[in-house]
Amino acid sequence: MTDTKPFRQLYEAFRVLPYPDYPHDRELQDWNSHLLTLDGWIAGYASRIASGSMVAAEVPEVSTLVRQVGDLRRKLDEIASRLEEDRQLVEKYRSYVAALHCLISEIGALENQDHA
């Protein structure tokens, strides 16, 4: 039987995490657009898994989603090194992306349990 307790704990913590404010920097705004897209997909899948209407094994291309969130994290680090403003906001984004990465990684772990 699949142990969903770690997933449920991560999902509940993610649900209460506020999405960071909109950035002023144009490059960070573009980055935020990519985050919003991934966030929508991952949060949607997580919601369906939590409700029982989907199992993790049905989430398409989990490894690609994990990689894309990792890519976003690295891109944020690159952007942050050039920013003068929005520094506090970048830290909020880092926390948010870390939580999103944990969530999709846990979905990947559940997927592996579903296939076992």
Secondary structure, DSSP 8 states (H G I E B T S, - for coil): ----HHHHHHHHHHHHS------SSHHHHHHHHHHHHHHHHHHHHHHHHHHTSS-GGGSTTHHHHHHHHHHHHHHHHHHHTT-SS-HHHHHHHHHHHHHHHHHHHHHHHHHHHHH-
